[in-house]
Structure formats: C-alpha cells, structure tokens
Amino acid sequence: MYISSLRINGYRNFSDQIIEFNDGTNIIIGPNNGGKSNILRSLRLIFEPHCRFRRMSINDFHKPVSLEDLKSHSPQIIVSAKLKPSRNINNEFDDDFRLIRMWLTKLEEDYEACISYVFKLPSSYEDEYLSALASVENEMDAWSIIEQSFLRRYKYY
C-alpha cells in the first residue's frame, strides 16, 4: 500500500492543500520555507500516535486567516491521508488490509482508506469562543485570546 494523497488544512503554511503521491518513491523538492518539512510533520501527526508534536501550539495553526473567519468559528487543523494498494506486488503485504480495515472508504480489490488527524476545539466550547472573540478588533488580539483561553481545551481525534 502507499499514500496516494495528503490533504493538509489549517496547518502551518498550508491553508488547504492536496498533495498527490505516486506508487513507489516520491521526492519532495521546493524552495526554503516552502513547506517540505511541514509535509513530513503532518504525516507524523497521522502515523506516529505517540509523536511529541501531537499537542499543537498556537504557531502550528495557519495564521493568514481573516478576522471574520476567526470570529465565525474556531480554527482547526485537519490532516488526512488516502491509502491505496500498490501496483508493485513487492510493496503489498498480507497484513496491510487488516491494518487499515477501520479506515476503509472503498471496499473492493482496489481498496481505498482514509486516516485523519483532527485538532479542534470541542463543540461544547464553541459558544464561549464566539463570545470571547465578538469584540476583538484585529487578528493579533484574536490569536492571543485563542492561545491564552482556548488552546488548552483543544482535543485531537
């Protein structure tokens, strides 16, 4: 099996990006500060359950967000990977299907699975969040309130 695509939403320098991968070896190239390391970090969020980076800081959120967006709903981070069977028989193992059976989205010979990491404010705190940000006048103050009052309440799923 291989990762066929990776969707990164709201994480670091990615507002909403889908990255396609090929079966076999993939090479990630790009300029400095282009997000290459953040692609690898986002994969770690999904595939390393005890990864020390699972608990996000305020700097892990994609910051170029409008004040209107911050006032309308709490920011969240979503990283999803789609897995597909490899065409190379040497890359397929009998245990692959059993390993991903809980994440299957297409149950056929050419199966597809999706595994996600979601870091968000539980809905039980959303009204309090909206009230706290109602009178905020700029993005910097909004992010400061999120960090001081709400970040500790965020959960990952």
Number of C-alpha atoms within 10 A of each C-alpha: 22 18 20 19 17 22 18 25 20 21 25 19 19 20 15 14 14 14 11 13 16 12 15 12 7 9 7 10 9 9 7 8 9 12 16 13 12 17 20 11 16 23 19 17 22 18 13 12 11 10 12 10 14 18 14 17 11 14 11 15 21 18 18 12 13 10 17 12 11 20 20 13 14 20 19 17 22 19 23 20 24 20 21 19 21 18 13 10 9 8 13 14 12 7 8 12 15 9 9 15 13 11 14 17 14 12 10 8 7 10 15 20 21 19 17 19 21 16 21 17 20 12 11 8 13 15 11 13 21 15 11 16 22 14 10 16 11 13 18 12 13 18 22 13 16 20 14 10 13 18 18 13 11 16 15 16 8
